[in-house]
Amino acid sequence: MTKQNITGDSKAIVTNQDGVHEKLEQIVQKHLTHAFEKPIQAHTKSVFDAINERVNAWQGPVILDACCGVGQSTRLIAKQNPEALVIGIDKSANRLERNVEEHFPEDIQGVDNFILARADLNDFYRLVAEANWPIAKHNILYPNPWPKAKHIQRRWHGAAVFPSIIRIGDEIELRSNWRVYLEEFLIAAKLTGRDGEITEISLTEDQTPITPFEAKFFASGQKCWLLKIH
Ligand SMILES: C[S@@+](CC[C@H](N)C(=O)[O-])C[C@H]1O[C@@H](n2cnc3c(N)ncnc32)[C@H](O)[C@@H]1O
């Protein structure tokens, strides 16, 4: 399907954590009991307002593809779910503007039920949660792992915006090549009353990776994991 140049030189995660971060629960509880009051940036607010109109007018399910990178997964999910509106958000204009269409035109020809937009999810998530968007599925595929223990608050479950993240989506799917990231997210989710399970992703010969990062990790012989929160 894809003709991307995937090299198998992706480094395995290096971390100074033995397992789940020892202060995880304390950090999550702090965020669950204190409002995140950092002002919302004007750019993200105007991006949200424009997409909000589309969401309000949409009759079918809405899927959020957070940290979508080049938007490959956004397009593939849109193709697989023609009745859904799929919204891919990433803060990197460089990634969003990369023309991935030319790499797999046969897969996405005619697919137009998706939106790709640049926004900071620390703000965007709060607006989505506040507006109560009816998100059927919320994907966070291969978020930056921030594996150093001191950076736990840069991981989504350790961030001040976590209380909004966990409210979004009847189902949330995270993927990572670092199982501990998903274990931590699941513990944080349980503190809010949600539950889920972690499984290893295995790709059969006819299945292609859903994102460029997944492709790189598989090409490097790394294991990838899936967390489903329901
Ligand atoms: C490791 S990449 C994964 C990209 C894609 N999902 C994939 O698997 O190929 C993580 C992505 O998260 C995005 N990201 C990190 N922090 C973000 C934020 N605060 N708001 C929006 N996007 C963010 C980065 O720009 C990057 O594209």
The ligand as an SDF file (V2000), in Angstrom:
LIG
                    3D

 27 29  0  0  0  0  0  0  0  0999 V2000
    6.0630   10.9000   18.0200 C   0  0  0  0  0  0  0  0  0  0  0  0
    5.0780   11.9510   17.0110 S   0  0  0  0  0  0  0  0  0  0  0  0
    3.8100   10.8250   16.4440 C   0  0  0  0  0  0  0  0  0  0  0  0
    3.1060   11.3470   15.2150 C   0  0  0  0  0  0  0  0  0  0  0  0
    2.1200   10.3520   14.5920 C   0  0  0  0  0  0  0  0  0  0  0  0
    1.0140   10.0400   15.4680 N   0  0  0  0  0  0  0  0  0  0  0  0
    2.8180    9.0740   14.1830 C   0  0  0  0  0  0  0  0  0  0  0  0
    2.6490    8.0620   14.8750 O   0  0  0  0  0  0  0  0  0  0  0  0
    3.5180    9.0900   13.1670 O   0  0  0  0  0  0  0  0  0  0  0  0
    4.2350   12.9080   18.2460 C   0  0  0  0  0  0  0  0  0  0  0  0
    3.4530   14.0810   17.6570 C   0  0  0  0  0  0  0  0  0  0  0  0
    2.8040   14.7760   18.7080 O   0  0  0  0  0  0  0  0  0  0  0  0
    2.7760   16.1500   18.3670 C   0  0  0  0  0  0  0  0  0  0  0  0
    2.5600   16.9280   19.5920 N   0  0  0  0  0  0  0  0  0  0  0  0
    3.3190   16.9050   20.7180 C   0  0  0  0  0  0  0  0  0  0  0  0
    2.8350   17.7700   21.6260 N   0  0  0  0  0  0  0  0  0  0  0  0
    1.7400   18.3510   21.0760 C   0  0  0  0  0  0  0  0  0  0  0  0
    0.8160   19.3640   21.5090 C   0  0  0  0  0  0  0  0  0  0  0  0
    0.9500   19.9400   22.7160 N   0  0  0  0  0  0  0  0  0  0  0  0
   -0.1810   19.7180   20.6830 N   0  0  0  0  0  0  0  0  0  0  0  0
   -0.3010   19.1480   19.4550 C   0  0  0  0  0  0  0  0  0  0  0  0
    0.5480   18.2040   18.9750 N   0  0  0  0  0  0  0  0  0  0  0  0
    1.5510   17.8100   19.7700 C   0  0  0  0  0  0  0  0  0  0  0  0
    4.1300   16.3850   17.7230 C   0  0  0  0  0  0  0  0  0  0  0  0
    4.1460   17.5550   16.9250 O   0  0  0  0  0  0  0  0  0  0  0  0
    4.3040   15.0970   16.9120 C   0  0  0  0  0  0  0  0  0  0  0  0
    3.8420   15.2390   15.5890 O   0  0  0  0  0  0  0  0  0  0  0  0
  1  2  1  0
  2  3  1  0
  2 10  1  0
  3  4  1  0
  4  5  1  0
  5  6  1  0
  5  7  1  0
  7  8  2  0
  7  9  1  0
 10 11  1  0
 11 12  1  0
 11 26  1  0
 12 13  1  0
 13 14  1  0
 13 24  1  0
 14 15  1  0
 14 23  1  0
 15 16  2  0
 16 17  1  0
 17 18  1  0
 17 23  2  0
 18 19  1  0
 18 20  2  0
 20 21  1  0
 21 22  2  0
 22 23  1  0
 24 25  1  0
 24 26  1  0
 26 27  1  0
M  CHG  2   2   1   9  -1
M  END
$$$$
